[in-house]
């Protein structure tokens, strides 16, 4: 795969997604986080699985951090303690099969906080970020369609 073909694929899909997401009222930026996670986790079909479960887990652990904050003193200090706990869990989960791609957990938790850190933010985070993983996969398989076919070097005599 050439970077030119990949660039065309990503550019076209990114433009289409930007238009769709704005029109549909879906946050655009978490999709690009998921897209980046797809490529950071290998950029192949296996990356859907490598990034998918940790993305879901990181989002839910971000939500859990918000939920336990009041029990840890509330306010900034309670949230800071909650973040210590969930950051530890996200890191140690990397020892478990299916959760090895720890950056996806942190990126999705950060996206959850960026989307407002509420119960409603779970879906508003997961939908676009998981779509980003799928857009990553599409952008990885489409480049051959944008590149000219090479002529055969061999000729019959």
HELIX and SHEET records of a PDB file:
HELIX    1   1 UNK A    3  UNK A   24  1                                  22    
HELIX    2   2 UNK A   29  UNK A   40  1                                  12    
HELIX    3   3 UNK A   46  UNK A   69  1                                  24    
HELIX    4   4 UNK A   70  UNK A   72  5                                   3    
HELIX    5   5 UNK A   75  UNK A   92  1                                  18    
HELIX    6   6 UNK A   93  UNK A   95  5                                   3    
HELIX    7   7 UNK A  102  UNK A  114  1                                  13    
HELIX    8   8 UNK A  119  UNK A  146  1                                  28    
END                                                                             
